[in-house]
Amino acid sequence: MKINIRLVYLYLFSFVGLVVFVIGCTRLVDLGLKVYVFKNADMYASYPQTVMQKGVEDVRTAEQIKQELVAQEQFQREESMRNRQREVSSALAMIVVGGPLYLYHWSSIQKENVTKKKKK
């Protein structure tokens, strides 16, 4: 059996393109599930950050502590939104690169197979 390097190349890059495309789609579906179905899946519990030194009394009022907690929650929501945007851009990049990579190489394989069948 003769090994055709071009055919190996086409199958390899077709496979790589398909894998990248599938990973991108999977990440996009994962993000969609986190945003619309499992809304608390990407929220992380955090404890209020209080800096207490030994022997030093906390001079913050209850209102100041409440404002700090609200600020921390707002920061967490904003950070979660930034992470989602990063995930979407990464997943779309994988789809945009992997899809055409797969389609081009797979169509080349199909053309080569049709050409071989016509020669026989």
Summary of the structure (lengths in Angstrom):
residues: 120
radius of gyration: 26.3
end to end distance: 16.9
largest distance: 91.6
contacts: 277
relative contact order: 0.19
helix: 75%
strand: 0%
